[in-house]
Amino acid sequence: MPSLPTDQLMLLRQKIPFLWASPRRHPAPETLAALRIEQGMGMRDIEDADALLCSWAPALSVLFPELGNNHGLIESPLLPLDYRTAFGDESLAGTCLIKADHALPVAGSIKARGGIYEVLAYATDLAIVHGLIRPEGDKLDLLSKAAKDLFGKHTVAVGSTGNLGLSIGIMASALGFRAVVHMSRDAKEWKKERLRKRGVVVIEHEGDYAAAVAAGRAEALKDDHSYFVDDENSRNLFLGYAVAALRLRNQLEEAEVPVSIEHPLFVYLPCGVGGAPGGITFGLKHVFGDAVRCFFAEPTASPAMLVRFLSGREPLSVYDIGLDNVTEADGLAVAQASELVYSLVRDLVDGIYTVADADLFRILAALDKHSALQIEPSSSAAFLGLPRFHDARCPQALKDEAGRATHLFWTTGGSFVPPEEHQRFLRQAATACRH
Ligand SMILES: *Cc1c(COP(=O)(O)O)cnc(C)c1O
């Protein structure tokens, strides 16, 4: 029998949504200093990733005209939210904001940052090795025929439940790479369609996310012209996600939202394998230290990161505790968390909460109605953290802090969802409410 603490194991197995507050013992700056030494990753690496993305901006605005408005930067707006009106929760005070990554251009999800950064970093390295540009050279040169010919001899592959596949597939094929996406059984049909239309090879697997990743990894190993974006082990993905923190810092400054120990920022991040919420947490703790608190959200059927935190030395999956990893939140349908990400955020995450699928649809419908925002079920998980601070089991100190915080909900995907699919979500919400 797995050795999780009994009361939490019971809640997990009965799929009762709850908040686990981390007993995080060290101040963020101390933890970050240790990570810089032990893992060799710090603020410099985040800034370098941001600089690479900026150097590609002119080329990206040629490849994706929709980026023209933002000079080739893939960024999302910070939006105000009236939480009480949207969700009918009277108990809440404090400012609420949405970081609208569901509307990130090019890929339509949070995966645009990490996935696109990793493809661009690989393309840059490849071009330098083959003498097409110098390290500081103009990335516009990499839209040339010579570069396309070079990239066309190489494959970029990835395993995904959908959104990472979209992000990697769209970017890699736009540069001229052969792109191969291994999709798990959770992947929605429209995501596969969208990729096939762009000439991406989509390979469908009967297994779960980990099986799709393993199949992709094995395939890529057989071919020395194949580069595998390893969602379970990628530092570049992680750093690409972390760049969001630098961008958010500027947006909060512009909006004149104070972030300090007296006015903390509570951030709610839907979590799958951990890379996106982990990278963002890593970035935010560098920017705001202990004035930011980061909470991960996971479906009750797939609480992979929470199980990892609770299982101590021995990594366990959600299957090990009798859960089935079946959820409509396809972006979060992961049974086992990334060990790399866990090792990087173990002492940074402030808490993890679980959410029921029926609530995801309720939130999705409420946002559609009150804010005309179209998000996918995975994104809804962000909004379900706030009510957890009313739970009897939530530590009083955290409740008090939540009372004076600004709450930021990170919507992670949705703007590419086809209208028929969005209508299906709304019907599902209506059905869930009647029960
Ligand atoms: C992938 C994804 C996440 C979580 O990212 P991980 O890196 O898998 O933890 C959250 N929301 C959506 C919509 C996603 O596609």
The ligand as an ORCA input file, in Angstrom:
! r2SCAN-3c Opt
* xyz 0 1
  C      -0.523     21.699    -20.602
  C      -1.593     22.479    -19.996
  C      -1.565     22.816    -18.648
  C      -0.507     22.384    -17.660
  O       0.816     22.393    -18.105
  P       1.824     21.235    -17.642
  O       3.136     21.699    -18.141
  O       1.364     19.970    -18.310
  O       1.725     21.128    -16.168
  C      -2.623     23.568    -18.162
  N      -3.645     23.945    -18.954
  C      -3.689     23.623    -20.268
  C      -4.847     24.080    -21.073
  C      -2.672     22.887    -20.818
  O      -2.730     22.569    -22.104
*
